[in-house]
């Protein structure tokens, strides 16, 4: 009965229009996990979904679902190259970065950024420079391109196919993309830049740091986007800006919400659909359930550093294991490495854990996480406080968001982490009730919204298909130059007018005063 | 069956929490029409609603509904004063304003603004300065104050009762309130000021006009709010800013949507719920239906200048009637004045018309309107193109929005309007299919949203009651001073540092050059 009501409710809310034909831009890893949930739902609602997949790739789990159509394309790099890149990124962020001086850090950072951009170029080449593939796509009568713009060029294909484009972003607050390409106002006084580990409440010193970071981002965007602009310009044979092309997207689906984001100005075509992959917990496998139940009143701790980390240095894994051995809770640890020597009897290692089902289990007391956005959202959904051990990319910042809301303790550096740090963190979030209360408050905010995030994401994708775009939500700022946006031309004009007026008035006053003085002088001389 | 599904769907979407106790701030006229719809829905959902009503008042139609509780308060002015004020406002805007020079216009404008503020003060006095009433309210165990802040001081009562506050705004784009008190970014390059009759697409000259208008609004806000600040400060006995108090509201329900508004940046606690009063058309009274059907294929034109205008100067009404007599459509005209001598056989005058039911009638071809937001929304809902004859307040601007979207022809000045202008306008929107197409496009945008506007308004009011506020949606900008918001202190600091560094480097260079020169001079002298 509940299912029937849910289905009828869905039809009542959305209506069932014609079914569409959706082209999906390639993505990878956790980006793909989220995207796949949306695609499954779109297929449930009768749409056809075609996914562009690099050939070969282990990153999009093409074997997992035969519900999508796949369109393969060739890339010059293979899955191992991507894997190696991610390893290098984690090594740099978690282990090497604090040994480098400012210049070394910047050089390495740009080196990695260029590598990532080269991968994007190889994806672009594989698709838009393949006449056969592009012909196939043109003949595919697609209604929309759906893209996680982690890899660029989906805007080129949308333009070539003359269909609307919807972005689905993994996480926002990157400043440059949302502000410069999306036209989202981002006052640096309360919008912290990504990677700064700042919150919306900044001291004077922190605001200095934020503004200087914005400046480095400006430099970064100039350097990185110059290459993209050249690529786009070469493809179209006319001057084309990558950022302007991005700005043409009809809807930006941001996969966060106000349970996570610091409140900020945003735009009508930007929709916050965070947590769309979250679902109620399903029953655990029998042996796992038995282990969980054996924890008694102490409950369990769920521990995962995500899919990117399958092995840790031996001393790190030993240190973690020894800390976990000292807590009364049972621990379920997702880890692909060698069994640590110090592993306690309360801890079990699994190659893979059903993370969402464990986080939704009534016995779960805490979640030790690297701070990936998907895991954080599962913890928010189930109201579980966190201990964060961030590794790279958006993870440190994600955890700062949770810490600022009192739902997490964060250990800044896995390399210098001591067993006591981890122990203190876990004990704090389990024994200090404020962490659980705050996690439950976030959970309430997450659930108490007018429309479920997955339904909202699907609604806007279907809206764009039904209405051939959503131009009525696109701010006019996209059509202004930077100086027009800030009205610098108007100010220059008004200041010029004012200066001329003041000058003329001054000259006239001077003339009249001189004239009067001259006359009175002449008079007195005559007299 | 459909009703059951709808009701079940509603419960599924919102859930039924505890029922709340809602205190409603007094308002008037068309503001009250919208607010009442929300209140009726809240009562349907089991909440108690108490409305503060000035004693006596004909503006809130207290006789119409016995579903609300009423709490009367005394005001020093009566309904006639209010009526006279509105008449004066219309006379000034529609008839007198173009005869005045800039200075005379400003003097009259401020005179009217002060009069309106005095009315608001008399409402404030009647409520917050009545110890008996305030005691009653304190004992009323209210969960929320709901207010159309057309009349101020609801924030004082919310603070006194220690309950959250939800605003429901009639229409936005007033610039000063939304930007200064709500912290909504409003770049003047594409956010036209209210009353400017500008759109989001502005030429260089129009942007100059807009910026100069923003400046006049700044002056206006300084003058008007100074009086409010004094009133608030006197009441609380501590320095209190009216604008800061407004900024404490948890949710701002704006009664427009992107079918009407130019797309613009907004904030998480600002919800666009425009058109919440719109409903499908009900059957017309029998004689009216017969008259409508007698129009045949030509259809009908619906004509109303709103409830504020019941009489027009005789020459104006005659001129309008003579123009309408020349169209093939039948006309239904809501008019309380004397029957014009030139009234055509195709035109019938009614003291009151069921406007929404007429606009939703399949025979309706056009709507002649003064541009009140409620009427415009009914036309959007039913996809009817408009001829606008704006009179005062937000009406000229409302119609500019419809004209910019190609769904209306606007006659700028009722005083100088000629029969041919009205005739041309009506013929254009009926015979040029683009107007109907654009009106239908707006209608599609209006209907095609993830949640109905009334449901969304009710959801957020209930959210605030359930969660004792919505502080997680309130931007940190509220807690910054103007110079912190714009980071002027940071820029001043950085420029100072930069200047000192440049100065020191310059001095050092000079010293070394001098030193070298001095040494080489000494050497050469020695030689």
Contacts between the chains, C-beta under 8 A, distances in Angstrom:
chain1	res1	chain2	res2	distance
A	5	B	5	7.6
A	5	B	8	5.1
A	5	B	9	7.3
A	5	B	12	6.0
A	6	B	12	6.8
A	8	B	5	5.0
A	8	B	8	7.7
A	8	B	9	7.0
A	9	B	5	7.4
A	9	B	8	7.1
A	9	B	9	4.0
A	9	B	12	5.1
A	9	B	13	7.1
A	12	B	5	6.1
A	12	B	6	6.7
A	12	B	9	5.1
A	13	B	9	7.1
A	13	B	13	7.7
A	13	B	450	6.9
A	13	B	451	7.4
A	14	B	450	7.9
A	184	B	265	7.1
A	185	B	185	4.2
A	185	B	187	7.4
A	185	B	265	4.9
A	187	B	185	7.4
A	187	B	477	7.0
A	187	B	485	6.4
A	187	B	486	7.6
A	187	B	487	7.7
A	188	B	487	5.8
A	189	B	477	7.3
A	189	B	480	5.7
A	189	B	484	5.7
A	189	B	485	5.2
A	189	B	486	7.1
A	189	B	487	5.1
A	190	B	475	6.5
A	190	B	476	4.0
A	190	B	477	5.4
A	190	B	480	6.6
A	190	B	485	7.7
A	200	B	475	7.6
A	200	B	476	4.1
A	201	B	476	5.9
A	201	B	479	7.7
A	204	B	489	6.6
A	204	B	490	7.2
A	204	B	493	7.8
A	207	B	484	7.6
A	207	B	487	6.0
A	207	B	489	7.9
A	207	B	490	5.1
A	208	B	490	5.3
A	208	B	493	6.7
A	208	B	494	7.0
A	211	B	487	6.0
A	211	B	490	5.4
A	211	B	491	7.8
A	211	B	494	7.4
A	258	B	268	5.4
A	258	B	472	5.5
A	258	B	473	5.7
A	259	B	472	7.4
A	262	B	476	7.0
A	263	B	267	6.9
A	263	B	268	4.8
A	263	B	269	7.3
A	263	B	472	6.8
A	263	B	473	5.4
A	263	B	474	6.0
A	263	B	475	4.7
A	263	B	476	7.3
A	264	B	267	7.8
A	264	B	268	7.5
A	264	B	475	6.3
A	265	B	184	7.1
A	265	B	185	4.9
A	265	B	265	4.6
A	265	B	266	6.8
A	265	B	267	5.7
A	265	B	475	7.1
A	266	B	265	6.9
A	266	B	266	7.1
A	266	B	267	7.7
A	266	B	268	7.3
A	267	B	263	6.9
A	267	B	264	7.8
A	267	B	265	5.7
A	267	B	266	7.7
A	268	B	258	5.3
A	268	B	263	4.8
A	268	B	264	7.5
A	268	B	266	7.3
A	269	B	263	7.2
A	444	B	467	6.8
A	445	B	467	7.6
A	445	B	472	5.7
A	448	B	463	6.0
A	448	B	466	6.8
A	448	B	467	6.9
A	450	B	13	6.9
A	450	B	14	7.8
A	450	B	450	7.7
A	450	B	451	4.9
A	450	B	455	7.3
A	450	B	456	5.7
A	450	B	459	4.6
A	450	B	460	7.7
A	451	B	13	7.3
A	451	B	450	4.9
A	451	B	451	5.6
A	455	B	450	7.3
A	456	B	450	5.7
A	459	B	450	4.5
A	460	B	450	7.7
A	463	B	448	6.0
A	466	B	448	6.8
A	467	B	444	6.8
A	467	B	445	7.6
A	467	B	448	6.9
A	472	B	258	5.5
A	472	B	259	7.4
A	472	B	263	6.8
A	472	B	445	5.7
A	473	B	258	5.8
A	473	B	263	5.4
A	474	B	263	6.0
A	475	B	190	6.6
A	475	B	200	7.6
A	475	B	263	4.7
A	475	B	264	6.3
A	475	B	265	7.1
A	476	B	190	4.0
A	476	B	200	4.1
A	476	B	201	5.9
A	476	B	262	7.0
A	476	B	263	7.3
A	477	B	187	7.0
A	477	B	189	7.3
A	477	B	190	5.5
A	479	B	201	7.7
A	480	B	189	5.7
A	480	B	190	6.6
A	484	B	189	5.7
A	484	B	207	7.5
A	485	B	187	6.4
A	485	B	189	5.1
A	485	B	190	7.7
A	486	B	187	7.6
A	486	B	189	7.1
A	487	B	187	7.7
A	487	B	188	5.8
A	487	B	189	5.1
A	487	B	207	6.0
A	487	B	211	6.0
A	489	B	204	6.6
A	489	B	207	7.9
A	490	B	204	7.1
A	490	B	207	5.1
A	490	B	208	5.3
A	490	B	211	5.4
A	491	B	211	7.8
A	493	B	204	7.8
A	493	B	208	6.7
A	494	B	208	7.0
A	494	B	211	7.4
